[in-house]
Amino acid sequence: MTTKTPTRNRKVEAVVEPAEVVEKVKNAMPEALDEFISRQRKALEETGEALKSFLPKEFQDHSRAAFKESVEGYRNLFNSIIDSIIDTAEKAKIEPEKDGDKK
């Protein structure tokens, strides 16, 4: 038989109050999340720079020009769709009745 008190009979006291821990975590979360996002953004930027260094200058120039052309293409497409919707809405607009037009 051992002389130690069995664990189930010992009373364990909290070293730190749970409310204090919860409060510390609540206060630290926004800062930690902002720090994490900032570091992830920086990591992606650095990865992009590393990959870019593998590509020849001419390829980078042509890729940039192709991207700009693609953006302009989408811009023109969306503008034409918007213009078409506006024209259709104008045609479908019901003119208010005037006093002399009543039957």
C-alpha positions as CSV (number, residue, x, y, z in Angstrom):
1,M,0.0,0.0,0.0
2,T,1.2,3.5,-0.8
3,T,1.4,6.4,1.5
4,K,0.4,8.9,-1.2
5,T,-3.1,10.3,-1.2
6,P,-5.1,9.0,-4.1
7,T,-5.6,11.6,-6.9
8,R,-9.4,11.4,-6.6
9,N,-9.3,12.5,-3.0
10,R,-7.1,15.6,-3.6
11,K,-8.6,18.9,-4.1
12,V,-7.1,20.8,-7.0
13,E,-7.1,24.5,-6.9
14,A,-7.1,26.6,-10.0
15,V,-3.9,28.5,-10.6
16,V,-5.5,31.0,-12.8
17,E,-9.1,32.0,-12.9
18,P,-10.9,30.9,-16.1
19,A,-12.4,34.3,-16.5
20,E,-9.0,35.9,-16.6
21,V,-7.8,33.5,-19.3
22,V,-10.9,34.1,-21.4
23,E,-10.5,37.8,-21.2
24,K,-6.8,37.6,-22.2
25,V,-7.7,35.4,-25.2
26,K,-10.5,37.8,-26.2
27,N,-8.1,40.8,-26.1
28,A,-5.3,38.9,-27.9
29,M,-7.4,37.4,-30.7
30,P,-7.8,40.5,-33.0
31,E,-4.1,41.4,-32.6
32,A,-3.1,37.8,-33.4
33,L,-5.5,37.5,-36.4
34,D,-4.2,40.8,-37.8
35,E,-0.6,39.7,-37.3
36,F,-1.4,36.3,-39.0
37,I,-3.1,38.0,-42.0
38,S,-0.2,40.5,-42.3
39,R,2.4,37.7,-42.3
40,Q,0.4,35.6,-44.8
41,R,0.1,38.6,-47.1
42,K,3.8,39.2,-46.9
43,A,4.6,35.5,-47.5
44,L,2.4,35.6,-50.7
45,E,4.1,38.7,-51.9
46,E,7.5,37.2,-51.4
47,T,6.5,34.0,-53.1
48,G,5.3,36.0,-56.0
49,E,8.6,37.8,-56.2
50,A,10.5,34.6,-56.1
51,L,8.4,33.0,-58.9
52,K,8.7,36.2,-60.9
53,S,12.5,36.1,-60.8
54,F,12.3,32.8,-62.7
55,L,10.5,34.4,-65.6
56,P,12.2,36.3,-68.4
57,K,11.6,40.0,-68.6
58,E,9.9,39.7,-72.0
59,F,7.5,37.1,-70.6
60,Q,6.6,39.4,-67.7
61,D,5.9,42.3,-70.1
62,H,3.7,40.3,-72.4
63,S,1.9,38.7,-69.5
64,R,1.2,42.1,-68.0
65,A,-0.1,43.4,-71.4
66,A,-2.3,40.3,-71.8
67,F,-3.8,40.8,-68.3
68,K,-4.6,44.4,-69.1
69,E,-6.2,43.4,-72.4
70,S,-8.3,40.8,-70.6
71,V,-9.5,43.3,-68.0
72,E,-10.4,45.7,-70.7
73,G,-12.3,43.0,-72.5
74,Y,-14.3,42.2,-69.4
75,R,-14.9,45.9,-68.8
76,N,-16.3,46.3,-72.3
77,L,-18.5,43.2,-71.9
78,F,-20.0,44.3,-68.6
79,N,-20.5,47.9,-69.9
80,S,-22.4,46.6,-72.9
81,I,-24.5,44.3,-70.7
82,I,-25.3,47.3,-68.4
83,D,-26.2,49.5,-71.4
84,S,-28.5,46.7,-72.8
85,I,-30.3,46.4,-69.5
86,I,-30.7,50.2,-69.3
87,D,-32.1,50.3,-72.9
88,T,-34.5,47.5,-72.1
89,A,-35.6,49.2,-68.9
90,E,-36.2,52.4,-70.8
91,K,-38.3,50.7,-73.5
92,A,-40.3,48.9,-70.8
93,K,-41.0,52.0,-68.8
94,I,-44.7,52.9,-68.7
95,E,-45.4,56.5,-69.3
96,P,-47.6,58.2,-66.7
97,E,-51.1,59.0,-68.0
98,K,-51.8,62.7,-68.7
99,D,-55.1,64.3,-67.9
100,G,-56.1,64.5,-71.6
101,D,-55.3,60.8,-72.3
102,K,-58.0,59.3,-70.1
103,K,-60.7,57.3,-71.9
